[in-house]
Amino acid sequence: MIVSGSEKLVGLVVAALGAMGVIAYYWRSRRKTPEEVERARCLDLHRRGRLTSGEIIDVVEPQADPRNHRLVVYRYDVAGVRYEVAQDLTRLPQAYELAQRMLGNAIYLKYDTQQPANSIIACEHWSGIPSPSPQASSPGLVGTSSGQRAKAGS
């Protein structure tokens, strides 16, 4: 059996289309988990969000099951509109513990200027929840106290 050049070309095209179909199927079937979507949202807000102040108004404790979500409810005003929202801090236990101690106190948060109800008070790289200790009274980067920043600027 003799195969002509055009038949080889058709075979290569069919094989390439098949490979592209398999890749496209894998790409589309790989959906992000809800945790991955939330992490990406928080990091995006950290990167481009506008900073404002707010107040922690409630901390929702997990019931008997420790896998329950740990929610922090906070409020803030943007352009004369008051927002009350919650953020799940289950994956950020240090921020959640700080929020428990800061109930009723001022915090910083970052919000989306196009959709102000979309906001965060903490992510992996930033926290707007101040430490209740006297040395670190202003919010900032996680693991950085205002005392350390003051020494660096002196």
Buried (B, 14 or more C-beta within 10 A) or exposed (E): EEEEEEEEEEEEEEEEEEEEEEEEEEEEEEEEEEEEEBBEBBBBBBEEBEEBEBBBEBBEEEEEEEEEEBBBBBBBEBEEEEBEBBBBBBBBEEBBBBBBBBEEEEBBBBBBEEEBEBBBBBBEEBBBBBBEEEEBEEBBEBEBBBEBBEEEEE
